[in-house]
Amino acid sequence: MGDAASLRYTVRAPMSADSSPPPPAEETPPASAVPSPELSRLWFALDRRAWSYLVVVPAHPGAPALDAGQALMDAGAPYPEPPLRLVDATGIEPAGAPRMVQEVRRRVEQGERVVVVIDSLITHPASLPLALAADTALLVVTLGETDFGSAQKTLQLVGEDRFAGSVTFPHPTKKQKRADAARKKKP
């Protein structure tokens, strides 16, 4: 990943078996959150890129991109200026992507920083306009699941130089997978 290869972090984000509902599509972080030192280092490493619009890109279908986006929100919570917003753009339809890009750009013009989470570009190419419009990208890898070919194809689709780096998540246990599946089925 060129210069960005030095930015690789393992994120131990909540991949637990909680039964709480998923976060809303857009949210602002709580001001009182204290991120782990590892998340703080990730935040400051990304901050060197001077971004306003960051896209979180899963390297393979099923990678925990939303968990990575939430981890970034947690890391940025102690720094309320400029305001930070998480947008869940997973499942976006092809016609919706250009409208979403316009909405994100409008928020950036109003002084916000926006983290957009998208689907895997391997299985959901409609997300590509969101990735290409971003200032920078963060690749999400799951250890033991992400295959090299999918990661390489994702880098090629977005442009290797556009990635600030990658975050890795541990391979989820069977119990975590069942809990995640159950959580997704709840209305």
C-alpha positions in Angstrom: 0.0 0.0 0.0 2.8 2.4 -0.7 3.3 5.0 2.0 0.2 3.9 3.8 1.7 0.5 4.7 2.9 1.8 8.0 -0.7 2.4 9.2 -1.9 -1.0 10.2 -3.8 -1.4 13.4 -5.6 -4.3 15.1 -9.0 -3.1 16.4 -10.6 -5.0 19.1 -13.9 -3.4 18.6 -17.2 -4.8 20.1 -17.8 -8.0 18.2 -19.4 -9.3 21.4 -22.7 -11.1 21.9 -24.7 -8.1 23.1 -28.4 -8.0 22.3 -28.6 -4.3 21.9 -30.1 -2.9 18.7 -27.6 -1.9 16.0 -26.6 1.8 16.0 -28.7 4.2 14.0 -27.6 4.9 10.4 -26.1 8.2 11.4 -24.8 9.2 14.8 -22.7 11.7 16.6 -20.2 10.2 19.2 -20.7 10.8 22.9 -18.4 13.5 24.2 -17.4 11.5 27.3 -16.0 8.4 25.6 -12.3 7.6 26.3 -10.8 5.5 23.5 -8.1 2.9 24.0 -4.5 3.9 23.4 -4.6 1.8 20.3 -7.6 3.6 18.9 -6.1 6.9 19.8 -3.0 6.1 17.8 -5.2 5.1 14.9 -7.1 8.3 15.1 -3.9 10.5 15.1 -2.4 8.5 12.3 -5.5 9.1 10.2 -5.6 12.7 11.3 -2.2 13.3 9.5 -4.1 12.8 6.2 -6.2 15.9 6.9 -9.4 14.3 5.8 -13.0 15.5 6.0 -14.6 12.4 4.3 -13.2 9.0 5.1 -14.6 5.8 3.7 -14.3 2.5 5.6 -14.0 -0.3 3.0 -14.3 -4.0 3.9 -11.6 -6.1 2.1 -14.0 -9.0 1.7 -17.8 -9.5 2.1 -18.7 -9.8 5.7 -15.7 -7.9 7.1 -16.8 -5.9 10.2 -16.6 -2.4 8.5 -19.4 -1.0 10.7 -17.4 -2.1 13.8 -14.4 -0.3 12.4 -16.5 2.8 11.7 -17.8 2.8 15.2 -14.3 2.3 16.6 -13.3 5.5 14.7 -16.2 7.3 16.2 -15.1 6.2 19.6 -11.5 7.3 18.9 -12.7 10.7 17.6 -15.2 11.3 20.4 -12.8 13.2 22.7 -12.1 15.7 19.9 -15.5 17.3 19.2 -14.3 19.9 16.7 -15.0 19.5 13.9 -18.2 17.5 14.5 -17.9 13.9 13.5 -20.6 11.8 11.9 -20.9 8.1 11.0 -23.0 7.2 8.0 -23.9 3.6 7.4 -24.1 3.3 3.6 -24.2 -0.5 3.5 -26.8 -1.8 1.1 -26.9 1.4 -0.9 -28.6 1.1 -4.3 -26.8 2.2 -7.5 -29.1 5.3 -7.9 -28.6 6.2 -4.2 -24.8 6.4 -4.3 -24.5 9.8 -6.2 -27.2 11.3 -3.9 -25.2 10.0 -0.8 -22.0 11.6 -2.2 -23.8 14.9 -2.5 -25.2 14.6 1.0 -21.7 13.8 2.5 -20.2 16.7 0.6 -22.9 19.1 1.9 -22.1 18.0 5.5 -18.3 18.5 4.8 -19.0 22.0 3.5 -20.9 22.7 6.7 -17.8 21.8 8.7 -18.4 18.2 9.6 -16.0 15.2 9.3 -17.9 12.2 7.9 -17.0 8.5 8.2 -18.9 6.5 5.6 -19.1 2.7 5.9 -19.7 0.8 2.7 -20.2 -2.8 1.6 -17.5 -4.9 0.0 -16.8 -3.6 -3.5 -16.3 -7.2 -4.6 -20.0 -8.0 -4.1 -21.5 -4.6 -4.1 -19.9 -2.3 -6.7 -22.7 0.3 -6.3 -20.6 1.5 -3.3 -17.7 2.5 -5.5 -18.7 6.1 -6.1 -18.7 6.6 -2.3 -15.2 5.3 -2.1 -13.9 7.3 -5.0 -15.4 10.6 -3.7 -13.7 10.2 -0.3 -10.5 12.1 0.8 -9.1 8.9 2.1 -10.0 5.2 2.8 -9.4 2.7 5.5 -9.3 -1.0 4.6 -11.0 -3.5 7.0 -9.4 -7.0 7.1 -10.6 -10.0 9.2 -7.7 -12.3 10.1 -8.3 -15.8 8.9 -11.1 -14.8 6.6 -9.9 -12.1 4.2 -8.3 -13.6 1.1 -5.4 -11.8 -0.5 -7.2 -11.7 -3.9 -10.2 -9.8 -2.5 -8.0 -7.3 -0.6 -5.9 -6.7 -3.7 -8.9 -6.3 -5.9 -10.4 -3.8 -3.4 -7.2 -1.8 -3.4 -7.1 -1.7 -7.2 -10.8 -0.6 -7.5 -10.4 2.4 -5.1 -6.7 3.1 -5.9 -4.0 1.9 -3.6 -2.7 5.5 -2.9 -6.2 6.5 -1.6 -5.9 4.2 1.4 -4.4 5.5 4.6 -3.9 2.0 5.8 -5.8 -1.0 7.2 -7.3 -2.2 10.4 -7.5 -5.9 11.3 -10.1 -7.7 13.3 -9.7 -11.1 14.9 -11.5 -14.1 13.3 -14.9 -14.2 15.1 -15.8 -17.3 17.1 -18.8 -19.4 16.2 -20.6 -17.9 19.3 -19.9 -14.4 18.0 -21.1 -15.2 14.5 -24.4 -16.6 16.0 -24.8 -13.6 18.1 -24.2 -11.2 15.2 -26.6 -13.2 13.0 -29.3 -13.0 15.8 -28.7 -9.3 16.2 -29.2 -8.7 12.5 -32.5 -10.6 12.5 -34.0 -8.4 15.2 -36.3 -5.6 13.8 
